[in-house]
């Protein structure tokens, strides 16, 4: 009888561990999915920024690229404000 109870306790413990592992797997899956979605978003933003830059931007410094982007964004917002007037 003691052997049976020990086996039942062991089964109970294994089921608890299994439930914990399932929970951890689901949490990991959710984190991976969120990271994947964030990466897709960043890639999309990168493509948008790339379209705003001239072809030779790869040879420019980061500061020059930032200035180019600021100029583009400022001129775009100026154009939008003139269109609304």
Secondary structure by P-SEA (a helix, b strand, c coil): caaaaaaaaaaaaaaaaaaaaaaaaaaaaaaaaaaaaaaaaaaaaaaaaaaacccccccccaaaaaaaaaaaaaaaaaaaaaaac
